[in-house]
Amino acid sequence: MLLAVLIPKQWSQFVVPDVALLEIFLRGTIIYLFLFFLLRFIMKRESAGVGISDVLVIVLIADAVQNGMAGDYTSVPDALMLAITIIGWDYALSFLAFHSERLRPLIRPERLLLIRAGKVLHESARKELLTLQEIQGQLHQQGIHRIEDVAEAWVESDGVITAIPKSQENGGPSQKKEKQTN
């Protein structure tokens, strides 16, 4: 009786693909690339700090595209093929971004100068939809309490703000301490 619960009645449903593997590959490819580029241009800075609304968007997108991507499969090979397709495209895009100067800006955004000589570049902040409070919050996490104390700050391709304090720009005390510890 216990074995009947643990063993599938129809082994073919478990190990024989329900859908042509090429179809699964094409469905996975189309959905993955569509979502990659949609999220690449819409949610770039969101990857730095994932909030509850970001998680909700990702979960809802996943649920919305599941049937279009997977079709009606139930077998293990179908699921494995879809997983291989998604992981394969992730690797392929990372490989292309690393090896192709031409494609890199399309796959991974360039970093953007946000603060220069203690002044926020408002056009850059507007482009990234960053408020002054969000900028200050990320600077505070780096131990910088005033925007005026920043020589340069950049929004990196992953959405993180990287700041160089004025004291480090010209080999000030903070930079000397760092050199001594290395």
Buried (B, 14 or more C-beta within 10 A) or exposed (E): EEEEEEEEEEEEEEEEBBBEBEBBBEBBBEBBEEBBEEBBEEBBBBBEEEEEEEEEBBEEBEEEBEEEBBBEBEBEBBBEBBEBBBEBBEEBBEEBBEEEEEEBEBBBBEBBEBBEEBEBBEEBBEEBEBEEEBBBEBBEEBEBEEBEBBBBBBBBBEBBBEBBBBBBBEEEEBBEEEEEEE
